[in-house]
Amino acid sequence: IDEVHCLSEWGHDFRTSYLALANTIVSILKIKVPIIALTATASNFVIENIKSELNINNVLFRMHNSRPELNYKIIKTNDKITHLEQIIDEMKEKNILTDGDAGIVFTMHVNSPIGCMSVEQSLNRLYPEIKTGIFCGDEPVKWKEKRNDEKFDQYKARIQKEYKDNQIDLICATKSFGMGVNKPNIRFSVHYGMPQSMESLYQEAGRTGRDKRDAINIILFKDEKEK
């Protein structure tokens, strides 16, 4: 089972069939069969949840989760777009985004002024020399008027391929892009808001530095209690 983390975090939302995996396997095969669940990252809570849902009694092996090439930084700000511009400028100065390496901006929403589409459009206007794209589960509300006749599913498939083939420098995405992406040269990620959980942060930041070179993961944090 690839990315078993989905079972715990996504199974209760739009992949509810994950929660019936164990019973489905038994009902199809008519016998009780051994089940092995494999994942690179899982907290103790997630592990207990997976064991319960899949009727697994024991955890046989746990890998070391440390990835020393990943670096983290939290920026407290009420002006996220300005800080995002500063980050992009810094990456350009380091020849990231202009010399074959790539980045990701994670947003919590699809629509709204801080959604992936709005952020990508802002960056596209500010940095026309940087090739950008978006990736999210749901089609943006204003997709048809912004992207002509290309269907959203076709666009997502094209953007993902172009990003992995180094034809796109920067992608703005929701957490739907945070799992299963194995692109070695992602040098940085920016969370345009707090991730939903520590597991989400680890999964999404884990897209960076997969070539074992240093990568930076930045969270732009706004204290909603401040006026």
VOBA-1610 file (N, C-alpha, C; in pm, whole numbers, padded with zeros to 5 digits, always signed):
BEGIN
Ile+00086-00118+00000Ile+00000+00000+00000Ile+00089+00122+00000Asp+00082+00203-00104Asp+00169+00320-00114Asp+00106+00436-00037Glu+00191+00510+00036Glu+00147+00630+00108Glu+00031+00599+00201Val+00055+00513+00295Val-00049+00474+00389Val-00093+00592+00475His-00009+00694+00482His-00047+00815+00556His-00184+00866+00510Cys-00214+00847+00381Cys-00344+00890+00328Cys-00459+00825+00401Leu-00439+00702+00444Leu-00545+00627+00512Leu-00595+00703+00633Ser-00503+00762+00707Ser-00540+00832+00829Ser-00592+00972+00801Glu-00520+01048+00716Glu-00554+01189+00699Glu-00660+01212+00593Trp-00654+01136+00484Trp-00748+01157+00375Trp-00864+01059+00375Gly-00847+00945+00440Gly-00951+00842+00436Gly-01083+00888+00493His-01077+00981+00590His-01201+01029+00652His-01268+01136+00568Asp-01199+01182+00462Asp-01254+01290+00381Asp-01303+01238+00246Phe-01216+01240+00144Phe-01266+01204+00012Phe-01216+01069-00037Arg-01142+00993+00045Arg-01104+00857+00008Arg-01153+00760+00116Thr-01280+00768+00143Thr-01338+00688+00251Thr-01326+00539+00227Ser-01311+00498+00101Ser-01296+00355+00072Ser-01170+00299+00135Tyr-01070+00385+00163Tyr-00949+00339+00231Tyr-00982+00274+00366Leu-01085+00328+00430Leu-01117+00281+00565Leu-01176+00139+00564Ala-01216+00092+00447Ala-01274-00042+00437Ala-01177-00141+00373Leu-01051-00104+00361Leu-00956-00188+00289Leu-00945-00329+00348Ala-00927-00336+00481Ala-00906-00467+00543Ala-01024-00559+00520Asn-01145-00510+00547Asn-01264-00593+00528Asn-01287-00627+00381Thr-01252-00533+00292Thr-01269-00558+00149Thr-01177-00670+00102Ile-01053-00668+00149Ile-00958-00773+00111Ile-01007-00910+00157Val-01053-00918+00281Val-01101-01045+00336Val-01224-01093+00261Ser-01316-01002+00229Ser-01440-01041+00161Ser-01413-01090+00019Ile-01314-01035-00046Ile-01282-01076-00183Ile-01210-01210-00184Leu-01112-01226-00095Leu-01031-01348-00095Leu-01093-01461-00013Lys-01192-01427+00070Lys-01262-01525+00153Lys-01175-01587+00261Ile-01054-01537+00277Ile-00965-01586+00382Ile-00895-01466+00445Lys-00843-01487+00564Lys-00766-01382+00628Lys-00623-01388+00578Val-00574-01277+00522Val-00440-01274+00463Val-00353-01174+00537Pro-00222-01197+00538Pro-00133-01099+00600Pro-00137-00967+00524Ile-00131-00856+00596Ile-00131-00723+00536Ile-00007-00649+00585Ile+00066-00591+00491Ile+00179-00506+00527Ile+00148-00365+00478Ala+00167-00267+00564Ala+00144-00127+00531Ala+00278-00054+00536Leu+00311+00018+00431Leu+00441+00083+00419Leu+00423+00233+00401Thr+00496+00310+00478Thr+00495+00455+00460Thr+00626+00512+00511Ala+00667+00622+00451Ala+00794+00683+00490Ala+00780+00768+00616Thr+00663+00827+00635Thr+00643+00917+00749Thr+00510+00890+00815Ala+00512+00876+00946Ala+00388+00858+01022Ala+00415+00884+01169Ser+00330+00966+01228Ser+00341+00990+01371Ser+00285+00871+01448Asn+00305+00869+01580Asn+00251+00759+01661Asn+00100+00751+01649Phe+00034+00867+01644Phe-00112+00870+01631Phe-00155+00806+01499Val-00086+00843+01390Val-00120+00789+01258Val-00096+00638+01254Ile+00015+00594+01314Ile+00044+00450+01317Ile-00066+00373+01389Glu-00110+00425+01504Glu-00217+00358+01577Glu-00346+00356+01497Asn-00373+00464+01425Asn-00493+00471+01342Asn-00487+00369+01229Ile-00371+00358+01165Ile-00354+00263+01055Ile-00369+00120+01106Lys-00308+00090+01220Lys-00320-00045+01278Lys-00465-00080+01304Ser-00540+00017+01354Ser-00682-00007+01383Ser-00762-00030+01256Glu-00744+00055+01156Glu-00824+00046+01034Glu-00790-00079+00951Leu-00663-00122+00954Leu-00622-00238+00875Leu-00615-00366+00956Asn-00652-00360+01084Asn-00648-00478+01172Asn-00507-00536+01182Ile-00408-00447+01195Ile-00269-00488+01209Ile-00233-00481+01357Asn-00170-00585+01407Asn-00138-00591+01550Asn-00003-00531+01584Asn+00095-00548+01496Asn+00231-00512+01531Asn+00295-00423+01425Val+00385-00337+01471Val+00471-00261+01380Val+00606-00331+01382Leu+00645-00386+01268Leu+00767-00467+01263Leu+00893-00383+01248Phe+00882-00270+01179Phe+01002-00191+01154Phe+00964-00045+01137Arg+01043+00042+01198Arg+01023+00186+01180Arg+01155+00248+01138Met+01154+00312+01022Met+01275+00376+00973Met+01301+00506+01047His+01423+00554+01041His+01457+00682+01101His+01405+00793+01010Asn+01329+00886+01066Asn+01263+00987+00985Asn+01348+01112+00960Ser+01465+01120+01021Ser+01545+01241+01008Ser+01597+01261+00866Arg+01586+01383+00816Arg+01643+01420+00687Arg+01724+01547+00708Pro+01853+01535+00733Pro+01935+01651+00769Pro+01948+01754+00659Glu+01916+01717+00534Glu+01926+01815+00425Glu+01812+01915+00425Leu+01705+01886+00501Leu+01591+01977+00506Leu+01608+02080+00617Asn+01591+02205+00581Asn+01601+02316+00676Asn+01467+02387+00682Tyr+01435+02440+00799Tyr+01303+02501+00820Tyr+01317+02643+00874Lys+01224+02728+00833Lys+01223+02866+00879Lys+01080+02914+00888Ile+01046+02980+00997Ile+00911+03038+01016Ile+00923+03190+01015Ile+00844+03254+00931Ile+00842+03400+00923Ile+00704+03448+00966Lys+00699+03525+01073Lys+00574+03583+01120Lys+00552+03716+01047Thr+00442+03726+00975Thr+00421+03844+00891Thr+00272+03869+00868Asn+00238+03994+00849Asn+00103+04032+00807Asn+00101+04072+00660Asp+00214+04054+00592Asp+00226+04090+00450Asp+00293+03975+00377Lys+00216+03869+00354Lys+00273+03746+00300Lys+00328+03764+00159Ile+00257+03840+00076Ile+00301+03852-00063Ile+00435+03921-00072Thr+00459+04021+00016Thr+00588+04090+00015Thr+00700+03994+00055His+00675+03913+00158His+00776+03817+00200His+00797+03709+00094Leu+00690+03670+00026Leu+00704+03571-00081Leu+00791+03628-00193Glu+00771+03756-00226Glu+00856+03821-00327Glu+01002+03820-00283Gln+01026+03849-00157Gln+01163+03850-00106Gln+01226+03711-00116Ile+01147+03609-00087Ile+01197+03471-00098Ile+01232+03438-00242Ile+01142+03474-00335Ile+01167+03447-00477Ile+01292+03521-00523Asp+01306+03649-00481Asp+01424+03727-00519Asp+01552+03660-00466Glu+01545+03611-00342Glu+01661+03544-00283Glu+01696+03418-00359Met+01595+03341-00399Met+01620+03220-00474Met+01680+03251-00611Lys+01635+03359-00671Lys+01691+03399-00800Lys+01837+03439-00786Glu+01869+03510-00677Glu+02008+03550-00653Glu+02099+03429-00637Lys+02043+03320-00584Lys+02121+03197-00567Lys+02115+03109-00692Asn+02059+03164-00801Asn+02045+03092-00928Asn+01949+02975-00919Ile+01869+02971-00814Ile+01758+02876-00807Ile+01642+02936-00886Leu+01572+02857-00958Leu+01462+02894-01048Leu+01513+02942-01183Thr+01640+02980-01192Thr+01694+03025-01321Thr+01803+02931-01372Asp+01834+02827-01295Asp+01942+02736-01333Asp+01901+02590-01320Gly+01772+02564-01345Gly+01727+02425-01350Gly+01661+02372-01225Asp+01683+02436-01109Asp+01618+02391-00987Asp+01477+02449-00978Ala+01398+02400-00882Ala+01256+02435-00878Ala+01210+02463-00736Gly+01089+02516-00724Gly+01029+02543-00594Gly+00880+02514-00594Ile+00823+02510-00475Ile+00679+02489-00457Ile+00627+02593-00358Val+00511+02651-00388Val+00438+02732-00292Val+00310+02658-00257Phe+00297+02617-00131Phe+00177+02547-00086Phe+00077+02647-00029Thr-00048+02641-00075Thr-00154+02724-00020Thr-00260+02635+00044Met-00335+02691+00136Met-00438+02613+00205Met-00567+02604+00125His-00581+02692+00025His-00707+02699-00049His-00681+02695-00199Val-00788+02667-00274Val-00783+02675-00419Val-00818+02816-00464Asn-00931+02865-00413Asn-00981+02998-00449Asn-00943+03098-00340Ser-01001+03213-00340Ser-00975+03322-00245Ser-00846+03393-00281Pro-00823+03513-00225Pro-00701+03589-00257Pro-00572+03519-00217Ile-00579+03422-00126Ile-00459+03349-00087Ile-00462+03205-00138Gly-00547+03180-00236Gly-00553+03048-00297Gly-00443+03030-00401Cys-00422+02906-00444Cys-00309+02876-00532Cys-00318+02950-00665Met-00441+02968-00717Met-00454+03034-00847Met-00420+03182-00837Ser-00467+03250-00732Ser-00439+03393-00715Ser-00291+03418-00690Val-00231+03333-00607Val-00088+03348-00578Val-00006+03326-00704Glu-00041+03223-00782Glu+00034+03195-00906Glu+00021+03310-01004Gln-00098+03369-01015Gln-00118+03480-01108Gln-00037+03602-01065Ser-00030+03626-00933Ser+00050+03738-00883Ser+00198+03718-00916Leu+00248+03598-00892Leu+00389+03569-00920Leu+00417+03575-01070Asn+00321+03533-01150Asn+00338+03537-01295Asn+00350+03680-01346Arg+00274+03772-01284Arg+00284+03912-01323Arg+00416+03974-01277Leu+00459+03937-01155Leu+00581+03995-01099Leu+00707+03939-01162Tyr+00701+03810-01200Tyr+00820+03741-01252Tyr+00786+03669-01382Pro+00765+03744-01489Pro+00727+03679-01616Pro+00834+03586-01670Glu+00957+03601-01622Glu+01066+03515-01669Glu+01065+03378-01602Ile+00987+03364-01493Ile+00977+03236-01422Ile+00852+03163-01470Lys+00871+03041-01513Lys+00758+02961-01561Lys+00685+02900-01442Thr+00555+02927-01433Thr+00476+02885-01318Thr+00357+02800-01361Gly+00295+02733-01263Gly+00174+02656-01286Gly+00103+02632-01153Ile-00016+02576-01159Ile-00089+02543-01037Ile-00127+02396-01038Phe-00151+02344-00918Phe-00200+02206-00905Phe-00288+02199-00780Cys-00411+02153-00798Cys-00504+02139-00685Cys-00607+02033-00721Gly-00678+01986-00620Gly-00775+01880-00642Gly-00898+01927-00716Asp-00954+02040-00674Asp-01077+02093-00734Asp-01045+02199-00839Glu-01129+02206-00939Glu-01112+02308-01042Glu-01141+02446-00984Pro-01052+02544-01004Pro-01077+02679-00954Pro-01204+02738-01013Val-01268+02824-00935Val-01398+02880-00975Val-01387+02954-01108Lys-01283+03032-01127Lys-01268+03113-01247Lys-01177+03049-01350Trp-01169+02918-01347Trp-01074+02849-01435Trp-01103+02875-01582Lys-01228+02859-01625Lys-01262+02866-01766Lys-01236+03004-01825Glu-01259+03109-01748Glu-01238+03243-01801Glu-01090+03283-01800Lys-01010+03213-01720Lys-00868+03247-01709Lys-00781+03163-01802Arg-00821+03039-01832Arg-00734+02946-01903Arg-00791+02900-02037Asn-00878+02979-02094Asn-00933+02948-02226Asn-01004+02814-02229Asp-00973+02727-02327Asp-01052+02606-02347Asp-00989+02479-02290Glu-00872+02489-02229Glu-00807+02369-02178Glu-00879+02317-02054Lys-00921+02192-02057Lys-00989+02132-01943Lys-00892+02120-01826Phe-00945+02135-01705Phe-00857+02142-01589Phe-00780+02013-01567Asp-00845+01898-01584Asp-00774+01771-01566Asp-00660+01756-01666Gln-00683+01801-01789Gln-00577+01797-01890Gln-00463+01891-01852Tyr-00501+02008-01802Tyr-00400+02106-01758Tyr-00315+02049-01646Lys-00379+01986-01545Lys-00304+01931-01433Lys-00205+01824-01478Ala-00249+01737-01567Ala-00160+01632-01617Ala-00042+01693-01691Arg-00069+01796-01770Arg+00039+01861-01846Arg+00135+01933-01752Ile+00081+02007-01656Ile+00164+02084-01564Ile+00253+01991-01480Gln+00197+01881-01432Gln+00276+01788-01351Gln+00391+01730-01433Lys+00364+01694-01559Lys+00469+01638-01644Lys+00575+01744-01674Glu+00533+01865-01706Glu+00628+01971-01738Glu+00712+02008-01617Tyr+00651+02004-01500Tyr+00725+02035-01377Tyr+00831+01929-01351Lys+00795+01804-01366Lys+00891+01696-01343Lys+00998+01692-01451Asp+00967+01744-01571Asp+01064+01748-01681Asp+01144+01878-01683Asn+01134+01958-01575Asn+01210+02083-01560Asn+01172+02190-01663Gln+01047+02184-01711Gln+00999+02288-01801Gln+00923+02397-01726Ile+00890+02371-01600Ile+00825+02469-01513Ile+00911+02486-01389Asp+00932+02611-01348Asp+01023+02642-01238Asp+00955+02641-01101Leu+00831+02687-01098Leu+00764+02708-00970Leu+00618+02667-00982Ile+00572+02587-00887Ile+00433+02544-00890Ile+00364+02588-00762Cys+00243+02640-00775Cys+00161+02679-00660Cys+00054+02570-00644Ala+00048+02511-00527Ala-00034+02391-00512Ala-00098+02383-00375Thr-00206+02307-00367Thr-00263+02270-00239Thr-00199+02138-00194Lys-00244+02085-00081Lys-00183+01963-00028Lys-00203+01843-00120Ser-00290+01853-00220Ser-00308+01742-00313Ser-00181+01713-00392Phe-00087+01808-00392Phe+00040+01788-00460Phe+00149+01746-00361Gly+00113+01726-00235Gly+00213+01703-00131Gly+00256+01560-00113Met+00195+01466-00182Met+00226+01325-00164Met+00259+01259-00296Gly+00364+01180-00296Gly+00396+01099-00413Gly+00474+01168-00522Val+00512+01295-00502Val+00588+01368-00603Val+00737+01346-00578Asn+00803+01283-00672Asn+00945+01250-00655Asn+01026+01322-00761Lys+01049+01449-00738Lys+01131+01533-00826Lys+01256+01571-00749Pro+01374+01533-00796Pro+01494+01544-00713Pro+01542+01685-00685Asn+01515+01782-00774Asn+01580+01912-00765Asn+01490+02025-00715Ile+01396+01993-00626Ile+01315+02099-00564Ile+01395+02156-00447Arg+01437+02281-00459Arg+01529+02339-00362Arg+01458+02410-00247Phe+01330+02446-00265Phe+01261+02515-00157Phe+01111+02496-00167Ser+01047+02509-00052Ser+00901+02516-00046Ser+00863+02633+00042Val+00749+02693+00011Val+00694+02801+00092Val+00551+02763+00127His+00521+02761+00256His+00383+02740+00299His+00319+02877+00319Tyr+00223+02907+00234Tyr+00155+03037+00237Tyr+00043+03034+00340Gly+00078+02986+00457Gly-00017+02964+00566Gly+00024+02840+00643Met-00028+02823+00762Met+00010+02710+00846Met-00045+02579+00788Pro+00038+02476+00778Pro-00013+02344+00736Pro-00116+02293+00836Gln-00197+02198+00792Gln-00305+02147+00877Gln-00255+02066+00995Ser-00135+02009+00982Ser-00081+01926+01089Ser+00069+01914+01069Met+00138+01860+01171Met+00280+01835+01157Met+00307+01731+01050Glu+00216+01631+01039Glu+00232+01531+00936Glu+00223+01593+00797Ser+00130+01689+00781Ser+00117+01758+00652Ser+00243+01836+00620Leu+00296+01906+00720Leu+00419+01982+00698Leu+00533+01890+00656Tyr+00547+01776+00724Tyr+00657+01685+00693Tyr+00641+01624+00555Gln+00518+01589+00520Gln+00492+01533+00388Gln+00522+01635+00279Glu+00471+01757+00297Glu+00484+01858+00192Glu+00627+01910+00182Ala+00690+01936+00295Ala+00831+01977+00292Ala+00919+01864+00239Gly+00873+01741+00256Gly+00948+01625+00210Gly+00959+01614+00059Arg+00887+01699-00015Arg+00904+01703-00160Arg+01038+01764-00197Thr+01099+01842-00106Thr+01222+01913-00137Thr+01344+01828-00101Gly+01457+01861-00163Gly+01584+01800-00126Gly+01594+01651-00147Arg+01521+01598-00242Arg+01521+01453-00259Arg+01647+01403-00331Asp+01731+01495-00375Asp+01862+01459-00427Asp+01969+01464-00317Lys+01924+01481-00192Lys+02009+01485-00073Lys+02090+01614-00061Arg+02064+01712-00146Arg+02125+01843-00132Arg+02038+01930-00043Asp+02097+02035+00015Asp+02024+02120+00107Asp+01901+02183+00043Ala+01794+02191+00120Ala+01672+02256+00077Ala+01615+02335+00194Ile+01543+02442+00164Ile+01485+02528+00268Ile+01333+02522+00256Asn+01267+02511+00371Asn+01121+02507+00377Asn+01074+02618+00469Ile+00997+02710+00414Ile+00961+02833+00484Ile+00810+02837+00508Ile+00772+02872+00629Ile+00630+02889+00663Ile+00605+03037+00686Leu+00511+03095+00611Leu+00469+03232+00634Leu+00350+03230+00728Phe+00371+03277+00849Phe+00273+03262+00956Phe+00216+03398+00995Lys+00085+03406+00994Lys+00015+03529+01036Lys-00062+03500+01162Asp-00040+03580+01264Asp-00114+03566+01389Asp-00251+03628+01372Glu-00353+03544+01358Glu-00489+03592+01332Glu-00546+03673+01449Lys-00487+03659+01567Lys-00539+03732+01683Lys-00495+03878+01683Glu-00388+03909+01606Glu-00338+04045+01606Glu-00426+04132+01517Lys-00441+04254+01556Lys-00517+04350+01477Lys-00429+04410+01367
//
